[in-house]
């Protein structure tokens, strides 16, 4: 009862493991880590506090970030290539490939923020725009699984009322009508528009030196932008959860729970992580680091190694680089190409083909309808 794996020879098993991007990605990270340890051991142990300055610590953080960011990016690109090579349902797989691009985008932007502090605010702009786009792509993916726009309408029409999550679910049970398809779309799309606009405004305010990234001073732009994005994000998450709990039975063959959790963590966890860093700076956990100019020539006569903002950039982006490696591993199973290659998903999508054809016919008739 061990399936196909037990039928493979030892040679085939070894080749399968070596071809697995998780195996060689982990090997690269371990090899780099061991190399750093050997270099450190060969050059007598140092007093690390002596090197607490913008030169040594930034270089060390950048090296560690690159060690995780580069393998994570290559692992995700391998997964994307596998979807290209085993494309049996173009509509859904192109959405999956766009979601998988989240790891390379975040890895590259976080690493660049470590290498160039001044670019951090603009890298956050890129991240915000892409995470909003990923959330929209995920809704499109779930919609494709249900047979497109008309498929979602039919699924809703078969329900008596719409289940709402806490807290509104206890006091309101709205009647299920096809209008809810548009409510779901608008609820997600508002985040896809508000986030890039707010991030663009933040970049402009930063150029005008009135943004003060990470500082909860209501005379600057940061608190207002953060609150607006936060409220938009909460609404989008609430709508996505509502969509999921109402379509859970119809989506069950596609194992949506793991996909939902992965996207939720990737999109929303990163944002809250940056807010947490700002909170730690506000309460004084993150603070200006000391640099002794009498023992460290890299201090350049200053007693400040890093400002609070620089510490925040270092900590937030090194965490993102490390986290992207684990997200790349999770995506190997959650957004795997194998259910498409073995025809499992192709058969499921084919069984809903009448809904998709019906949707296309109606889309061609209704020119203003959003195509899914």
C-alpha positions as CSV (number, residue, x, y, z in Angstrom):
1,X,0.0,0.0,0.0
2,X,3.0,2.3,-0.4
3,X,2.1,3.4,-3.9
4,X,4.4,4.4,-6.8
5,X,7.3,5.3,-4.6
6,X,7.8,1.7,-3.4
7,X,7.9,0.5,-7.0
8,X,10.9,2.6,-7.9
9,X,14.4,1.2,-7.8
10,X,17.0,2.6,-5.5
11,X,18.7,4.5,-8.4
12,X,15.3,6.0,-9.4
13,X,14.7,7.1,-5.8
14,X,18.1,8.7,-5.5
15,X,17.5,10.6,-8.8
16,X,14.1,11.7,-7.7
17,X,15.5,13.1,-4.5
18,X,18.3,14.9,-6.3
19,X,15.9,16.4,-8.8
20,X,13.7,17.7,-6.0
21,X,14.4,21.5,-5.6
22,X,13.9,21.2,-1.8
23,X,16.9,18.8,-1.6
24,X,19.4,20.9,-3.6
25,X,18.1,24.2,-2.2
26,X,18.6,23.0,1.4
27,X,22.0,21.6,0.4
28,X,23.1,25.0,-1.0
29,X,22.0,26.7,2.2
30,X,23.8,24.2,4.5
31,X,26.9,24.4,2.3
32,X,27.0,28.2,2.6
33,X,26.4,28.1,6.3
34,X,29.2,25.5,6.9
35,X,31.5,27.7,4.7
36,X,30.8,30.7,6.9
37,X,31.5,28.7,10.0
38,X,34.8,27.4,8.6
39,X,35.9,30.9,7.5
40,X,35.0,32.3,11.0
41,X,36.8,29.4,12.8
42,X,39.9,29.8,10.6
43,X,40.2,33.5,11.4
44,X,40.2,33.3,15.2
45,X,37.0,34.1,17.0
46,X,36.2,37.8,17.1
47,X,34.5,40.1,19.6
48,X,31.2,40.6,17.7
49,X,30.3,43.8,19.6
50,X,33.4,45.4,18.3
51,X,32.0,45.0,14.8
52,X,28.5,46.5,15.6
53,X,28.7,49.1,12.9
54,X,27.0,49.9,9.6
55,X,29.9,48.2,7.7
56,X,30.4,44.8,9.3
57,X,26.8,44.1,10.5
58,X,25.2,45.1,7.2
59,X,27.6,43.0,5.3
60,X,26.9,40.0,7.5
61,X,23.1,40.4,7.3
62,X,23.4,40.8,3.5
63,X,25.4,37.6,3.2
64,X,22.9,35.7,5.3
65,X,20.0,37.2,3.5
66,X,21.5,36.2,0.1
67,X,22.2,32.7,1.3
68,X,18.4,32.2,1.9
69,X,17.0,34.5,-0.8
70,X,18.9,33.1,-3.8
71,X,18.1,29.3,-3.2
72,X,14.4,30.2,-2.4
73,X,14.1,32.1,-5.7
74,X,15.7,29.3,-7.6
75,X,13.4,26.8,-5.9
76,X,10.3,28.8,-6.8
77,X,11.5,29.3,-10.4
78,X,11.9,25.5,-10.6
79,X,8.3,25.0,-9.5
80,X,7.1,27.6,-12.1
81,X,9.0,25.8,-14.8
82,X,7.4,22.5,-13.8
83,X,4.0,24.1,-14.2
84,X,5.0,25.3,-17.7
85,X,6.2,21.8,-18.6
86,X,3.1,20.1,-17.3
87,X,0.4,22.6,-18.3
88,X,-2.9,20.8,-18.6
89,X,-5.2,23.6,-17.5
90,X,-3.9,27.0,-18.6
91,X,-6.5,29.1,-16.8
92,X,-5.8,27.8,-13.3
93,X,-2.0,27.1,-13.7
94,X,-1.2,30.6,-14.9
95,X,-2.7,31.9,-11.6
96,X,-0.7,29.4,-9.6
97,X,2.5,30.5,-11.4
98,X,1.8,34.2,-10.5
99,X,1.2,33.2,-6.9
100,X,4.5,31.2,-6.9
101,X,6.3,34.4,-8.2
102,X,5.6,35.9,-4.8
103,X,8.7,34.2,-3.3
104,X,11.2,35.5,-5.9
105,X,9.6,39.0,-5.7
106,X,9.8,39.2,-1.9
107,X,13.3,37.5,-1.8
108,X,14.7,40.0,-4.3
109,X,13.2,43.1,-2.8
110,X,14.1,42.1,0.8
111,X,17.7,41.4,-0.3
112,X,18.0,44.7,-2.1
113,X,16.7,46.4,1.0
114,X,19.5,44.8,3.0
115,X,22.1,45.8,0.4
116,X,20.8,49.4,-0.1
117,X,19.0,50.9,2.9
118,X,17.8,53.9,0.9
119,X,15.9,51.6,-1.5
120,X,13.9,50.0,1.3
121,X,10.8,52.3,1.1
122,X,10.6,51.6,-2.7
123,X,11.1,47.9,-2.3
124,X,8.1,48.0,0.2
125,X,6.1,49.7,-2.6
126,X,6.9,46.8,-5.0
127,X,6.0,44.2,-2.3
128,X,2.7,45.9,-1.5
129,X,1.7,46.1,-5.2
130,X,2.5,42.5,-5.8
131,X,0.9,41.1,-2.7
132,X,-2.4,42.9,-3.6
133,X,-2.1,41.3,-7.1
134,X,-1.5,37.9,-5.6
135,X,-4.6,38.1,-3.5
136,X,-6.6,38.9,-6.6
137,X,-5.0,36.0,-8.5
138,X,-6.0,33.7,-5.7
139,X,-9.6,34.7,-6.0
140,X,-9.4,34.1,-9.7
141,X,-7.9,30.6,-9.1
142,X,-10.7,29.6,-6.7
143,X,-13.2,31.0,-9.3
144,X,-11.6,28.9,-12.0
145,X,-11.9,25.8,-9.9
146,X,-15.6,26.5,-9.6
147,X,-16.2,26.9,-13.3
148,X,-15.7,30.7,-13.8
149,X,-18.1,33.5,-13.1
150,X,-21.2,31.6,-14.0
151,X,-20.0,28.6,-12.0
152,X,-19.8,30.7,-8.9
153,X,-23.3,32.1,-9.6
154,X,-24.7,28.6,-9.9
155,X,-23.0,27.5,-6.7
156,X,-24.4,30.5,-4.8
157,X,-27.9,30.0,-6.4
158,X,-28.0,26.5,-4.8
159,X,-27.6,27.9,-1.3
160,X,-30.3,29.2,0.9
161,X,-28.3,32.0,2.6
162,X,-24.7,33.3,2.8
163,X,-22.7,32.3,5.8
164,X,-20.8,35.2,7.3
165,X,-17.8,34.8,9.7
166,X,-17.6,36.4,13.2
167,X,-19.0,38.8,14.2
168,X,-21.7,39.5,11.6
169,X,-22.6,35.8,11.2
170,X,-24.3,35.8,14.6
171,X,-26.8,38.6,13.7
172,X,-27.2,38.5,10.0
173,X,-27.9,35.7,7.5
174,X,-28.3,37.4,4.0
175,X,-30.2,35.6,1.3
176,X,-27.9,34.0,-1.3
177,X,-28.3,35.8,-4.6
178,X,-26.0,36.1,-7.6
179,X,-25.1,39.6,-6.6
180,X,-22.8,38.1,-4.0
181,X,-20.4,37.2,-6.8
182,X,-19.8,40.9,-7.3
183,X,-19.6,41.6,-3.6
184,X,-16.8,39.0,-3.4
185,X,-15.0,40.6,-6.3
186,X,-15.3,44.1,-5.1
187,X,-14.2,43.2,-1.6
188,X,-11.0,41.8,-2.9
189,X,-10.4,44.3,-5.7
190,X,-10.6,47.3,-3.3
191,X,-7.4,46.0,-1.7
192,X,-5.8,45.5,-5.1
193,X,-6.3,49.2,-5.8
194,X,-6.0,50.8,-2.4
195,X,-2.7,49.2,-1.5
196,X,-0.7,50.3,-4.6
197,X,-2.2,53.8,-4.4
198,X,-1.3,54.2,-0.7
199,X,2.2,52.8,-1.3
200,X,2.7,55.3,-4.1
201,X,1.6,58.1,-1.9
202,X,4.0,56.8,0.8
203,X,6.9,56.9,-1.7
204,X,6.1,60.5,-2.7
205,X,5.8,61.6,1.0
206,X,9.1,59.9,1.7
207,X,10.7,62.0,-1.1
208,X,9.2,65.1,0.6
209,X,10.6,63.9,4.0
210,X,7.2,63.9,5.6
211,X,6.5,60.2,5.7
212,X,8.8,59.1,8.6
213,X,8.5,55.4,7.9
214,X,7.9,53.4,11.1
215,X,7.1,56.4,13.4
216,X,3.6,56.7,14.9
217,X,3.6,60.4,14.8
218,X,0.3,61.8,13.4
219,X,2.1,64.8,12.1
220,X,3.7,62.5,9.5
221,X,2.2,60.3,6.8
222,X,3.1,56.8,8.1
223,X,0.3,56.3,10.6
224,X,-2.5,57.3,8.2
225,X,-1.2,55.2,5.3
226,X,-0.8,52.2,7.7
227,X,-4.3,52.5,9.1
228,X,-5.9,52.8,5.6
229,X,-4.0,49.8,4.3
230,X,-4.8,47.9,7.5
231,X,-8.5,48.5,7.2
232,X,-8.5,47.6,3.5
233,X,-6.6,44.4,4.3
234,X,-9.0,43.4,7.0
235,X,-11.9,43.8,4.7
236,X,-10.2,41.8,1.9
237,X,-9.4,39.0,4.4
238,X,-13.0,39.0,5.7
239,X,-14.4,38.7,2.2
240,X,-11.9,36.0,1.3
241,X,-12.9,34.0,4.4
242,X,-16.6,34.5,3.6
243,X,-16.0,33.2,0.0
244,X,-14.1,30.2,1.3
245,X,-16.6,29.1,4.0
246,X,-19.5,29.3,1.5
247,X,-17.6,27.4,-1.3
248,X,-15.8,25.0,0.9
249,X,-17.8,21.9,-0.3
250,X,-17.4,22.8,-4.0
251,X,-13.7,23.5,-3.6
252,X,-12.9,20.4,-1.5
253,X,-11.5,18.3,-4.4
254,X,-8.8,21.0,-5.0
255,X,-7.6,21.0,-1.3
256,X,-8.3,24.7,-0.9
257,X,-7.5,24.9,2.9
258,X,-3.7,24.6,2.5
259,X,-3.7,27.1,-0.4
260,X,-5.9,29.5,1.6
261,X,-3.6,29.3,4.6
262,X,-0.4,29.7,2.5
263,X,-1.7,32.8,0.7
264,X,-3.1,34.3,3.9
265,X,0.2,33.9,5.7
266,X,2.3,35.1,2.8
267,X,0.2,38.2,2.1
268,X,-1.0,39.3,5.5
269,X,1.8,38.0,7.8
270,X,4.5,40.0,6.1
271,X,2.5,43.2,6.5
272,X,1.8,42.6,10.2
273,X,5.5,41.8,10.6
274,X,6.5,45.2,9.4
275,X,3.9,46.8,11.7
276,X,5.4,44.8,14.6
277,X,8.9,46.1,13.8
278,X,7.5,49.7,14.0
279,X,5.8,48.9,17.3
280,X,9.1,47.5,18.7
281,X,10.8,50.7,17.7
282,X,8.1,52.8,19.3
283,X,8.3,51.1,22.7
284,X,12.1,51.2,22.6
285,X,13.0,47.5,21.9
286,X,14.6,48.6,18.7
287,X,16.9,51.5,19.4
288,X,20.1,53.2,18.2
289,X,23.0,50.9,18.5
290,X,26.3,52.0,20.1
291,X,29.6,52.1,18.3
292,X,32.8,52.8,20.3
293,X,35.0,55.1,18.1
294,X,38.0,54.4,20.3
295,X,38.1,50.7,19.5
296,X,36.3,50.6,16.1
297,X,37.6,52.7,13.2
298,X,34.4,52.1,11.2
299,X,32.5,54.3,13.7
300,X,34.0,57.4,11.9
301,X,33.9,59.3,15.2
302,X,30.2,58.6,15.7
303,X,28.7,56.8,18.7
304,X,25.7,55.5,16.7
305,X,26.2,52.3,14.8
306,X,22.6,52.0,13.4
307,X,19.6,54.2,13.7
308,X,16.3,52.8,14.8
309,X,15.0,52.8,11.2
310,X,18.1,51.0,9.9
311,X,17.7,48.3,12.6
312,X,14.1,47.9,11.6
313,X,15.1,47.5,7.9
314,X,17.8,44.9,8.9
315,X,15.6,42.8,11.1
316,X,12.4,42.9,8.9
317,X,14.2,42.0,5.7
318,X,16.5,39.3,7.1
319,X,13.4,37.7,8.4
320,X,11.7,37.9,5.0
321,X,14.7,36.3,3.3
322,X,14.7,33.4,5.7
323,X,10.9,33.0,5.6
324,X,10.8,32.9,1.8
325,X,12.9,29.7,1.9
326,X,10.3,28.0,4.1
327,X,7.4,29.3,1.9
328,X,9.2,27.9,-1.2
329,X,9.2,24.5,0.6
330,X,5.6,24.8,1.5
331,X,4.6,25.7,-2.1
332,X,6.3,22.5,-3.4
333,X,3.3,20.6,-1.9
334,X,0.6,23.2,-1.7
335,X,0.8,24.4,-5.3
336,X,2.3,21.3,-6.7
337,X,2.4,20.6,-10.5
338,X,1.9,16.9,-10.0
339,X,-1.9,16.9,-9.7
340,X,-1.9,18.6,-13.1
341,X,0.7,16.3,-14.6
342,X,-1.1,13.1,-13.6
343,X,-4.4,14.4,-14.9
344,X,-6.2,14.6,-11.6
345,X,-7.0,18.3,-11.8
346,X,-7.5,18.1,-15.5
347,X,-10.3,15.6,-15.0
348,X,-11.9,17.7,-12.3
349,X,-11.7,20.8,-14.5
350,X,-13.1,18.9,-17.5
351,X,-16.1,17.8,-15.4
352,X,-17.0,21.4,-15.0
353,X,-16.4,22.3,-18.6
354,X,-20.1,23.0,-19.4
355,X,-20.1,25.8,-16.8
356,X,-16.9,27.3,-18.3
357,X,-18.4,27.2,-21.8
358,X,-21.6,28.8,-20.5
359,X,-19.6,31.5,-18.8
360,X,-17.7,32.3,-22.0
361,X,-20.9,32.6,-24.0
362,X,-22.3,35.0,-21.6
363,X,-19.1,37.0,-21.3
364,X,-19.1,37.5,-25.0
365,X,-22.6,38.8,-24.8
366,X,-22.1,41.0,-21.7
367,X,-19.1,43.2,-22.7
368,X,-18.7,44.8,-19.3
369,X,-18.4,41.6,-17.4
370,X,-15.0,40.8,-15.7
371,X,-13.5,37.8,-17.4
372,X,-12.5,35.0,-15.1
